Amino acid sequence: MRHCIAIDIGGSSAKLAIASEEGRLLGKTSIATPKTKSAKPILDAFVQGTRQLRDIAHDRGIPLAGVGIGHPGFYDLDGRLRDLCNVPALNGVNLGICFQEEFRIPVVCDTDVSCGTLGEFHYGGHSKVKRFLFLTLGTGVGVGAVIDGKLARTTRNCLGDPGHIVVDPDGSLCTCGGKGCLEAVASGWAITRVAEQLVKSGRQTELEKAYASQGTISAQDVFAAASCGDGAAGEIVAGVAKWLAMGLASLCVIFEPEVIGLGGGIAAGAGDQLLNPVRDNFFRMVSPPFARGIRIISARVGPDAGLLGAAALVFFQKN
């Protein structure tokens, strides 16, 4: 059984583990991402954590096939990171070269959304699906696709950024600078914005209690209130389901997936409360010739999808 070191870099921390090809994680740890304008302290922290796992693997007699790294943002044709909003100090850095020089074993890097997609595809029981689409709903909206066992790459060495397809041209401004993006109406931050606007409007809702005690309202607060029969919160959830379904219906006429996985922290927490209305709206909207036999399911892998996807880069995505 082959093993590698898997790294899932986030804005506040990075998760690291020794991963087996069958999906077991050993020595899992987390390292805070240093808040700095320089890349070196960040790279030093991640390299040090990787060294510790390498030493653990050596002590246990586990040979390593490589290092897989998932990161936010994108990367250019030369492997340099670009457009990292949450870890801007790493823009321009070639993670692959940095880790290759340090560890002298194969290093493969890809975007966090691509890794999450691979993690769910390979370790969520979908590896025989020819056309797989994965939407992750968290703070933002990310989308990846696997076609014939390989990541689909349309632009920026990945699927681009389908979370910013336009679904509501008369809608709100998005953080990307566009208007009416899917992320601007269905992401975690969009749910929070709409919920807080609702409370400030004076409409009666249980969300007032969350806002009064916390000073903000999370997506989890909205789904919890909706599940208890709060009408205003229910309207927000219904809107999110509608917009997600619209985005997926648009993507389906391009990718014609057999299976759509709905994952990410918010989707996992909401479960069927979100999945069922997304399904209902999707099949009401989608072009029928592109929807034959499509299954929309909740992601099965959970919060380690990014780590397992980073490992999958080493085990399954070599050219």
VENDAZI-V749726 format. One record per backbone hydrogen bond with DSSP energy under -1.0 kcal/mol. CO is the residue of the C=O (numbers start at 0). NH is the residue of the N-H. If there is no record, write none. Layout:
co	nh
CO	NH
CO	NH
This chain:
co	nh
1	20
2	64
3	18
4	67
5	16
6	69
7	14
11	32
12	9
13	30
14	7
15	28
16	5
17	25
18	3
19	22
23	19
25	17
28	15
30	13
33	35
38	42
39	43
40	44
41	45
42	46
43	47
44	48
45	49
46	50
47	51
48	52
49	53
50	54
51	55
52	56
53	57
54	58
55	59
56	61
57	60
65	4
66	107
67	6
68	109
69	8
70	111
73	81
75	78
79	75
80	91
81	73
86	89
87	90
89	92
92	80
93	97
94	98
95	99
96	100
97	101
98	102
99	103
105	66
107	68
109	70
110	114
111	115
112	116
113	117
114	118
115	119
116	120
117	121
118	122
119	123
120	125
125	128
129	147
130	257
130	258
131	145
132	260
133	143
134	262
135	141
136	265
136	266
137	187
138	188
139	137
141	135
143	133
144	151
145	131
146	149
149	146
154	157
154	159
157	153
157	154
160	163
161	164
162	182
164	181
167	170
171	179
173	176
177	173
179	166
179	167
181	184
181	185
182	186
186	190
187	191
188	192
189	193
190	194
191	195
192	196
193	197
194	198
195	199
196	200
197	202
198	201
204	207
205	208
206	210
207	211
208	212
209	213
210	214
217	221
218	222
219	223
220	224
221	225
222	226
224	229
225	228
229	233
230	234
231	235
232	236
233	237
234	238
235	239
236	240
237	241
238	242
239	243
240	244
241	245
242	246
243	247
244	248
245	249
246	250
247	251
250	253
250	254
251	255
257	294
258	132
259	296
260	134
261	298
262	136
263	267
264	268
265	269
266	270
269	272
270	273
270	274
271	275
273	277
274	278
275	279
276	280
277	281
278	282
280	284
281	285
286	289
287	290
290	293
294	259
296	261
301	304
303	307
304	308
305	309
306	310
307	311
308	312
310	314
311	315
